[in-house]
Amino acid sequence: MSYLVIDTEGNANLEEIALIDSSGKLIYHAYTQEYSPHHPQPKPLAQIVADLRRLAQGKTLVFHHADHDLKILKQAFDQVNQDWLPNPIFCTWSAAKQCFPNLAGYSLEYLSKHLGIQLESGYFNSKLAHDASYDALFTYHLYRHLTHAQLKAQNVPNPFANSRVDNPFQHYPDETTIYQPQYQQLTATLQDIQRDPNHQSRGVVLLGEPGSGKTHLIMRVAQNLLRHNCLLFIPQPTHPDNIYHHIYSHTLESLRERVDAHHHTQLDYLIAKSFVEILKTFPQTSKTEELLSLLTADPLNLFHRLGAEGSERRRQQWQAIEKLVLRWWAEQNFLTGSTENILKGIIKYCSYRDPNRRHQIIRWLSGTDLDPEETNLIGLPPWSADLDRNTFALEGMKVIGRLSLLDRPLIIVFDQLEALGREENRDILLNFGDALKELFTRIPNSLFILNLFPDRWQHFQTQFDRATVDRLSQTVLSLDLPSLPQLQALLQSRLPSGIHLQALFTADDLSDILGQPSIRAILNRASAYYRHYINGIPLPPQVQVVPTASNLAARVQRLETELQTLKQLLIPLLPAHGPSIVLSPPLRDPSPSADLVETLDPYLRTTEAQLRAAYPQEAIIDSTADIGKLRTIGNALQGIHPLPMSTLRLGQCKLPDHLYFSDQKRVIAFIQVGPSSMYGQLNNFNQLVIAHPELQFLLLRDARLKPPSKKATATQAALAALNNSPNGKYALLTQDDRIHLELMHRMITDIQNRDLEIDLTQAVRYYLDHRDPPLIAWILGRD
């Protein structure tokens, strides 16, 4: 709803009226024929009333001293037998008394002079007062001033500050008219899968430039459908060798997301609704009929009506549930590989309400080898030390997909994938494409959604198998910039009730804001104007948008990487005692720009706070994923330091996941396995340390993982041997170290995915200079 500023002149009867619209323009000025006939071209009162009714439709009416104006206007409406308008009313006189108590006066003249309000003609001139158009213009500016004052007094947080959705389980204001056709197409595709007798999975490619709102649209899907469909959010894989496990791990993390105020998770909903359908397939006894009646009324009674936590009754009830589910599973010929144990783990997860037990079971479901004491507590068997994590992960995804056949289709969203188009990530991209092809074949009843930039999708099509491309692109949806009215509605939806967008910003402000190239850029510019008006922070200059290919940043970074590679190939070919030739990266200003600091500092503070809050809840800690993150950081460092990376071998022995930095002669490894599985990898690692006395080795283990028992003498001896070696060290990856690793990786991928539009090399250099992460310092030999 917009607003209309009105000023009237007259005693008992309406003689003159002026209307100012929300842009500050005089859109109507008239004298009444009945009471001001001496003015040129007066209008009949009936016409003025009709014009006001038309122009005021759907708007808040703003007056100074509203009682006086309303008395005159209502009299005019009565005189022509018209009902008064139902519009909301705002009185600047009353609002000024609340915002600025104890002033000497509250007349329009006094307030305008007190607040320094002026028009092009100057400050308020009493000789020109009592002209409706003159007074209305000052009332318009007073109203805008009062809007700013109200926001300052109420200390309202910047409503435009959050311009991006990191994952669809977050909650942000949503203007549902934006991309509603695309939303409807997504839900229609889900219905098609549901109605398909074969429940064949389908693909959707959701295309949009950076900041267009792809993840935000998926957030709308989650907010509306999470009680009915499980939504799995899968970010970019980090390593070519663990694609399936990456997808499965994030599937488990997504299934832990809460759906309602009672802390029921997506996995709770899936099991509860699936079990009702399974129960219906068996011959009914009096006991099962009673249970079926209870669960049909509300499937979530499964968690609240089967006995108290820890009681014998609850234990027996859940044992019976497990038996029935496994029997049904066997009858469907689904018992293959690890599926029986995975299904048992899912049921066990749902049987507990204790978050610590659930946390342990999620780790177990991810294939983590828990300590025997932990597996005994949760009543699940240990995994084999030879478990193939990717094969296991695919089995886990099949279990989730088959459970969904008893409920509704899964929504599997792959997001933040743009960096996979970079040359250094080509191996990840190719393996990811192969994994998608396999998932389409193996996982039924699923809607696969890929969120991508248009140019990235063009590139992916040249890399993926043709069959994969065809399955993914069954539906292609584009998110173009919404219309101006939709964008204005989006900005208005962010504001507190009663605050008008056009009162906060001028017409020129809105022209600048709405002229930005994406929704995110529009919100960021609105945020800058808000800080300017409400917090007094200078407004950043307008950024001229230069039309370039959206992958320009990626091409520049790729070129720099290839130049460094060329350098590494050429230098060994140069004569040992010939003229010295030095190849250097392009010269850059070592000091970061003010714009970079202004953008990066708040981002780092906010993201670090999120990571620290999530640190205790993280359930799945994976060595391969951690090495993948470190590899991403290493690639980003190439613009500052030549950092060739590879791996070492020790015959056929299994080594901890690691990276070898040949120029620095350093090796860093992670051993994020269960305590009982540490010895084999640790012993092999020690042999590697002995075999390479010229290198320095660092073996890390996340501090949240259970340490090896003191009774595990062989493991303890191997750790001591590593720490006593001249070139090896074992250490815990502390919370601060973990935050540095995750924060640097998040910053780099956000820049590569253009969620954070700043220069990558400058950002990495700024992080190193101002945060000095110890792990990176060790790799670079700065320790």
Summary of the structure (lengths in Angstrom):
residues: 783
radius of gyration: 32.9
end to end distance: 60.3
largest distance: 108.2
contacts: 2416
relative contact order: 0.08
helix: 52%
strand: 11%
